[in-house]
């Protein structure tokens, strides 16, 4: 606690000013501070990193997928995506962006169209080019997750796909 010590008023015949020495004991305050720090450290929950689950295929024989069920996404420059269904030779490509009415709408439409025609899920092939950025791949995976496409693969881009990107001026 606090103590107040007074010195004597007279020292012989001389008058001495009265001085008060004030001493405050801060032990209780320090204890309280450490208790509060400990309490908040123990009761605080730290943010957990959020990561998307990515299922990788097991080694073994693969089943062929008909071209009527495949949709290919070629990632180009300037945040653009080239989307086509089937084989690149017979494809009618469309250039999309990452907006809500762009890639997401196209993926949902393709999913509905393919499921109505075949009764099976769509298989999406994602092909990032050398001119795409990593954020485009992450955005594509997010759009696939939002549109609930569970069958997709990230594969290398072919020369035919690069030619298609060059024709659309997004390579």
C-alpha positions as CSV (number, residue, x, y, z in Angstrom):
1,X,0.0,0.0,0.0
2,X,1.1,3.6,0.3
3,X,3.2,4.9,3.2
4,X,3.7,8.4,4.2
5,X,6.9,9.1,6.3
6,X,7.4,12.5,7.9
7,X,10.7,13.8,8.9
8,X,11.2,15.7,12.1
9,X,10.3,19.4,12.1
10,X,13.1,20.5,14.3
11,X,16.7,19.5,14.3
12,X,18.2,21.3,17.3
13,X,17.7,25.1,17.1
14,X,17.4,25.1,13.3
15,X,14.1,24.9,11.7
16,X,13.9,22.3,9.0
17,X,11.2,22.1,6.4
18,X,8.9,19.2,6.9
19,X,9.4,16.8,4.0
20,X,7.1,13.9,3.3
21,X,8.4,10.8,1.5
22,X,5.7,9.1,-0.4
23,X,6.2,5.5,-1.3
24,X,3.6,3.6,-3.4
25,X,3.9,-0.2,-3.5
26,X,2.9,-1.4,-7.0
27,X,3.2,-5.1,-6.3
28,X,-0.5,-5.6,-6.4
29,X,-0.8,-3.7,-9.7
30,X,1.9,-5.8,-11.3
31,X,0.2,-8.9,-10.1
32,X,-3.1,-7.8,-11.6
33,X,-1.5,-6.9,-14.9
34,X,0.1,-10.3,-15.2
35,X,-3.2,-12.0,-14.3
36,X,-5.0,-10.1,-17.0
37,X,-2.4,-10.8,-19.6
38,X,-2.5,-14.5,-18.7
39,X,-6.3,-14.5,-18.8
40,X,-6.5,-12.9,-22.2
41,X,-3.7,-15.1,-23.6
42,X,-5.5,-18.3,-22.5
43,X,-9.0,-17.2,-23.6
44,X,-8.1,-15.8,-27.0
45,X,-8.7,-18.0,-30.0
46,X,-6.2,-17.5,-32.8
47,X,-7.4,-17.6,-36.4
48,X,-7.0,-20.9,-38.0
49,X,-5.7,-21.0,-41.5
50,X,-8.4,-21.8,-44.0
51,X,-7.4,-24.0,-46.9
52,X,-9.5,-25.6,-49.6
53,X,-9.4,-29.4,-49.8
54,X,-7.8,-30.7,-52.9
55,X,-8.2,-34.4,-53.7
56,X,-5.5,-35.9,-55.8
57,X,-6.1,-39.0,-57.9
58,X,-4.5,-42.3,-56.9
59,X,-2.1,-44.0,-59.2
60,X,-3.5,-46.6,-61.4
61,X,-5.5,-47.1,-64.6
62,X,-7.6,-44.1,-65.6
63,X,-11.0,-44.3,-67.1
64,X,-11.5,-42.4,-70.4
65,X,-13.9,-39.5,-70.3
66,X,-16.0,-38.7,-73.4
67,X,-15.4,-35.3,-74.9
68,X,-19.1,-34.5,-74.4
69,X,-18.5,-34.3,-70.6
70,X,-15.3,-32.2,-70.7
71,X,-15.0,-28.5,-70.3
72,X,-11.5,-26.9,-70.7
73,X,-10.5,-23.6,-69.0
74,X,-7.3,-22.1,-70.4
75,X,-6.0,-19.3,-68.2
76,X,-4.6,-16.3,-70.2
77,X,-3.3,-12.9,-69.5
78,X,-5.3,-9.8,-68.2
79,X,-7.5,-12.0,-66.0
80,X,-9.2,-13.7,-68.9
81,X,-10.2,-17.3,-69.3
82,X,-10.8,-19.2,-72.5
83,X,-13.6,-21.8,-72.1
84,X,-14.5,-24.5,-74.6
85,X,-16.3,-27.9,-74.5
86,X,-14.9,-31.0,-76.1
87,X,-11.8,-31.2,-78.2
88,X,-9.9,-28.1,-79.3
89,X,-10.2,-28.9,-83.0
90,X,-14.0,-28.7,-83.0
91,X,-14.4,-26.2,-80.1
92,X,-16.2,-22.9,-80.1
93,X,-14.2,-21.0,-77.5
94,X,-15.5,-18.1,-75.4
95,X,-13.5,-15.6,-73.5
96,X,-14.6,-14.9,-69.9
97,X,-13.5,-13.0,-66.9
98,X,-13.7,-13.9,-63.2
99,X,-16.9,-12.0,-62.4
100,X,-20.1,-13.5,-61.1
101,X,-21.7,-13.4,-64.5
102,X,-18.5,-14.6,-66.3
103,X,-16.8,-17.8,-65.3
104,X,-19.2,-18.8,-62.5
105,X,-22.3,-18.5,-64.8
106,X,-20.6,-20.4,-67.6
107,X,-19.5,-23.2,-65.3
108,X,-23.1,-23.5,-63.8
109,X,-24.6,-23.5,-67.3
110,X,-22.2,-26.1,-68.6
111,X,-22.8,-28.3,-65.6
112,X,-26.6,-28.2,-66.1
113,X,-26.3,-28.7,-69.8
114,X,-24.0,-31.7,-69.6
115,X,-25.9,-33.3,-66.7
116,X,-29.2,-33.0,-68.7
117,X,-27.5,-34.6,-71.8
118,X,-25.5,-37.4,-70.2
119,X,-26.8,-37.7,-66.6
120,X,-23.2,-37.5,-65.3
121,X,-21.0,-34.8,-63.8
122,X,-18.9,-32.5,-65.9
123,X,-15.1,-32.9,-65.9
124,X,-13.2,-29.6,-65.9
125,X,-9.7,-29.3,-67.2
126,X,-7.8,-26.3,-66.0
127,X,-4.8,-25.3,-68.1
128,X,-2.8,-22.3,-66.8
129,X,-0.6,-20.6,-69.4
130,X,2.8,-19.0,-68.9
131,X,1.1,-15.5,-69.0
132,X,-1.5,-16.2,-66.3
133,X,-0.9,-15.3,-62.7
134,X,-1.2,-17.6,-59.7
135,X,-4.2,-15.6,-58.5
136,X,-6.1,-16.6,-61.6
137,X,-5.6,-20.3,-60.8
138,X,-6.8,-19.7,-57.2
139,X,-9.8,-17.8,-58.5
140,X,-10.6,-20.6,-60.9
141,X,-10.4,-23.2,-58.1
142,X,-12.7,-21.0,-56.0
143,X,-15.2,-20.7,-58.8
144,X,-15.1,-24.5,-59.2
145,X,-15.8,-24.9,-55.5
146,X,-18.6,-22.4,-55.5
147,X,-20.3,-24.0,-58.5
148,X,-19.9,-27.4,-56.8
149,X,-17.8,-29.0,-59.6
150,X,-16.1,-31.9,-57.8
151,X,-14.3,-33.3,-60.9
152,X,-11.5,-31.2,-62.1
153,X,-7.9,-31.5,-63.0
154,X,-5.0,-29.1,-63.4
155,X,-3.1,-30.1,-66.5
156,X,-0.4,-28.7,-68.7
157,X,-1.4,-26.5,-71.6
158,X,-1.0,-27.8,-75.1
159,X,0.2,-26.1,-78.3
160,X,-3.4,-26.1,-79.7
161,X,-4.6,-24.3,-76.6
162,X,-1.8,-21.7,-76.9
163,X,-2.8,-21.1,-80.5
164,X,-6.4,-20.6,-79.4
165,X,-5.3,-18.1,-76.7
166,X,-3.2,-16.2,-79.3
167,X,-6.2,-16.0,-81.7
168,X,-8.2,-14.4,-78.9
169,X,-5.3,-12.1,-78.0
170,X,-5.1,-13.3,-74.4
171,X,-1.7,-15.1,-74.5
